[in-house]
Amino acid sequence: MDSFSESVLRLAAGIPKGKISTYRQIAVALGRPNAARAVGNALNKNPHLIEVPCHRVVKSNGAVGNYALGAERKIALLKKEGIEIKKGRISELETYLYDF
């Protein structure tokens, strides 16, 4: 795994239960604001789905985005953590955002 992917996974691992981040926020935190898609690719290859909660990373528009185990599973995990989701989008996105 390359250092960028490792950095992405390290940041994602720090997102606490009940909070979310966006692909873009992680890209910005890594000093690569235009690398949101690369963040998503790194998370898609996450070999540690339990230790690195990549389900807590969503799109900037509040859409839940993709997940290695399927979007329905991602939504279920987020709801279990208290995140409100309506029609595939995070309700009141700003409420749940984690600041790195």
PAVOLO-127553 format. One line per 4 residues: their letters; for each residue z, y, x of N, C-alpha, C. Coordinates in steps of 0.02 Angstrom, whole numbers. Atoms other than C-alpha are relative to their C-alpha. Layout:
REM residues N
a) Z:Y:X:Z:Y:X:Z:Y:X  ...
//
This chain:
REM residues 100
mdsf) 0:-59:43:0:0:0:0:62:45  5:-60:-41:-46:172:69:60:46:-12  -58:-44:4:81:310:97:0:43:-63  3:-39:62:19:413:-52:29:-42:-57
sesv) -24:44:53:49:266:-169:74:-12:5  -72:10:-10:219:234:-93:39:61:-21  -33:-63:20:265:417:-118:1:7:-76  3:-3:74:209:409:-300:53:-46:-29
lrla) -49:48:26:314:253:-331:72:23:13  -67:-24:-17:464:330:-244:21:55:-50  -17:-53:49:457:484:-357:10:-29:-70  -6:31:66:429:380:-513:66:-38:-7
agip) -63:37:1:580:273:-467:60:45:-13  -55:-47:10:688:429:-475:4:31:-69  -1:-29:68:646:474:-655:53:-38:-40  -54:34:36:805:437:-754:-19:-22:-71
kgki) 8:25:68:814:342:-917:6:58:-49  -2:-54:50:777:457:-1064:-37:62:20  40:-56:-25:670:574:-960:-70:-25:16  68:17:-17:484:579:-923:-27:50:51
styr) 38:-45:-42:364:658:-800:-73:-7:-19  72:6:12:179:688:-805:-34:-20:66  39:18:-59:46:624:-686:-9:63:43  10:-63:-36:14:806:-639:63:23:35
qiav) -63:-20:-32:198:844:-605:11:-38:65  -9:41:-61:204:701:-481:-50:22:53  50:-23:-49:42:759:-399:22:66:31  -24:-65:-25:112:936:-383:59:-10:47
algr) -58:13:-41:277:870:-314:-19:-29:68  24:29:-63:177:779:-180:-45:48:38  42:-49:-34:82:937:-134:-74:-10:-10  71:14:14:-81:873:-209:-13:12:-74
pnaa) 4:-16:71:-98:964:-376:-61:-26:-37  61:25:33:-273:897:-410:-5:-76:2  1:72:-9:-224:715:-382:33:-39:-57  -32:34:57:-159:670:-556:-31:-68:-13
ravg) 34:64:12:-289:533:-575:21:-51:54  -22:44:-54:-240:461:-405:72:-24:-12  -68:19:18:-58:461:-464:-3:-57:-51  8:52:51:-111:360:-616:-24:-66:30
naln) 24:61:-34:-206:237:-506:55:-34:39  -56:29:-39:-55:214:-393:50:-34:-47  -47:30:47:57:182:-543:-28:-63:-32  32:59:29:-68:59:-615:7:-61:45
knph) -7:55:-48:-47:-46:-457:73:-13:18  -71:7:-13:143:-38:-464:21:-74:0  -20:70:-3:205:-208:-403:72:-12:-23  -70:4:18:383:-171:-462:14:34:-67
liev) -5:-33:65:374:-131:-648:71:12:-23  -69:-8:22:561:-153:-673:36:53:43  -34:-48:-45:624:-57:-520:-32:69:-2  36:-65:2:492:80:-534:-25:9:-72
pchr) 16:-7:71:487:137:-716:-61:45:-13  60:-41:8:308:198:-720:-17:14:-74  10:-15:71:315:193:-911:26:70:-16  -28:-67:11:408:359:-894:-47:56:23
vvks) 49:-50:-20:251:447:-832:-55:3:-53  47:-10:55:137:520:-965:-51:54:17  50:-53:-10:-12:636:-982:31:69:-14  -26:-68:9:16:824:-975:-4:25:-72
ngav) 7:-21:70:-40:842:-1156:48:-38:-46  -49:37:40:100:725:-1213:-22:-70:-21  24:67:16:-10:572:-1240:33:-49:49  -36:47:-43:76:417:-1172:-42:-27:57
gnya) 42:26:-54:-73:362:-1069:1:-75:4  6:72:-9:-106:189:-1002:63:-29:32  -56:37:-29:16:57:-943:-24:-70:16  23:66:-22:-8:-106:-850:11:-54:-53
lgae) -15:50:52:71:-202:-995:-24:22:-70  27:-24:63:-20:-103:-1131:37:60:-27  -29:-62:27:9:62:-1219:55:-14:-52  -50:15:50:107:-20:-1361:67:-16:34
rkia) -61:17:-37:232:-90:-1235:31:63:30  -25:-63:-28:246:81:-1151:35:41:-54  -31:-37:55:282:164:-1318:66:-31:-20  -62:34:18:413:32:-1359:55:14:51
llkk) -49:-14:-53:500:58:-1191:25:72:-4  -21:-70:5:501:247:-1211:44:11:-60  -41:-7:61:568:237:-1389:69:-30:11  -64:33:-14:704:118:-1330:46:46:42
egie) -38:-47:-41:757:254:-1207:14:66:-35  -16:-60:39:768:384:-1345:-54:53:-1  55:-47:1:600:469:-1321:-35:-4:-67  34:0:65:523:521:-1487:-75:4:10
ikkg) 73:4:-5:340:476:-1506:-30:-3:-70  35:0:64:225:516:-1651:-75:-2:14  73:7:-7:44:459:-1659:-21:-3:74  18:11:-70:42:408:-1475:15:59:46
rise) -17:-58:-41:111:574:-1412:76:11:0  -70:-16:-6:281:628:-1350:14:62:-44  -20:-57:41:364:740:-1479:42:47:43  -37:-49:-38:428:900:-1400:5:-19:74
lety) 7:22:-69:369:853:-1226:49:35:48  -43:-39:-46:467:992:-1139:73:-23:-1  -69:23:8:631:920:-1204:17:-56:49  -12:60:-39:611:762:-1102:-21:4:74
lydf) 28:-3:-68:528:823:-942:54:1:54  -44:3:-58:614:781:-779:-27:46:53  21:-46:-51:608:914:-646:17:-27:69  -11:28:-68:586:850:-468:31:52:45
//
